[in-house]
Amino acid sequence: MRLSEKMEKALNTQIKEEFESAYLYLSMAAYLKSKKFSGFAKWMEAQMQEELNHAMKLYSYVNERGGRVVLEELKKPQENWNSPQEIFEAAYKHECYISDKINELVHLARDEKDNATESFLQWFVNEQVEEEATTSEIADKLRFIGESKNGLLMLDNTLGQRGAE
Ligand code: FEO
């Protein structure tokens, strides 16, 4: 069964959401790099890569189901923040926004009686639980560290160990 037109359009929009997430995280990485937080920046670069993987997963799925991928326009990401804490809080908020989008897609798949898409989307549902948890944990740590330069340097160092997953 080919994707319904409605489902195809919604998945295409999600591809855009994932690219916009990648664009946002790369912008955050660039800001962090400019402030010499190379560990936080590296973490964000890896996060950007994950978002590209999410976009490509959707791209492959739409094609696999006989759909047509049509790319939408990307909006310019924010470029300045006041601190790593503000960045990770924004990243957490963004992940919650993406989770809402994934949930809407699941509901649409149900309405369209598209079991294959509903099942495909479960991977994203689980992924979002993880993404929300990691970003909120880092934001919590940064809140705890506050103005401590030592604490910031230590966390920057720890997050810099993240490899591309
Ligand atoms: Fe692709 Fe971080 O959600």
Residues whose N, C-alpha, C, O or C-beta is under 5 A from the ligand:
A	BS01	FEO	E18 E51 H54 I98 E131
